Amino acid sequence: MNKTLIKHGNSLALVIDKPILEMLQITAETPLELTTNGDVILIRPIRDKRRQRQLQASLDKINQKFGEDLERLAQ
């Protein structure tokens, strides 16, 4: 997806489409972290530690149950 910046006062703004915001569960109140390596801008939501632990537990469970099948599919 290609985007262009829009003028917002004396600054520039990036408009993120609603389907992407919904997929990432980002709202106007979600704090975001901006990082760069000098070439790429990475924007990611800052999640609380409890949510991160729950996500990791879910991923671990999926990998334990379906890990071998997922590896075969990836080949």
N, C-alpha and C positions, 0 to 999 in steps of 0.2 A: 504494500500500500504506500503510495507516494502522498506526501502532505506538503503544504507550504505554510509558512508562518504568516500570521495576520498582525496588523498594527493594532496595539492596544495602549492608548495614551502615548507615552514616550518609550514604551517597550514593545516587544514582539511576543505573540502568544501562539501556542500550538493547540489546536482543537482536536480532541480525541473523540472519535465516534462512539455513540452510545452502546452499540453491541460489544465493543472492546471493553468499555468501562463495566458493563454488566458481567461479562465473562470473568473479569479480574476482580469483581466485587469492589469497585472503586466508586466512592461517592464524593461530593464536594467537600465532605468533612474528613476524608481519608488523608492522613499525612503521607507525603511522597518523598522519597530520597532520590536526588539527582547526583549521578556520578559521571565522570568522563575519564577516558584514557588519553585525551588530547585529540582524538579522531572520532569517537563515538560517544553519544549521550545515552545513558541508561537511566530510565525512570522506573522506579518500582515502589509499590506501596509498602509502608512500614507496618508490619503486622505485630500484634502482641505475642509475647513468648508462649502463652497458653495455646494460641491458635497454631503456632509453628510446631509445638509438641504434638498436637492432635493430628496435624497434617503428616508429620514424620511417622507417627504411629500407624496411620492409615496406609502410607506408602510401604512401610515395613511389612504390614499384614498382607498387602497385595503381592509384594515381592516373595514373601514366604509361600503364599498359596499358589501364585501363578508365575513365579520367576522363571522356571525352566521353560514353560510354554512361551513366555514373552521373549526369551533368548532365541528359541527356535524360530519364532516369527520374524525376529530382527535379522536373521541370516538370509 
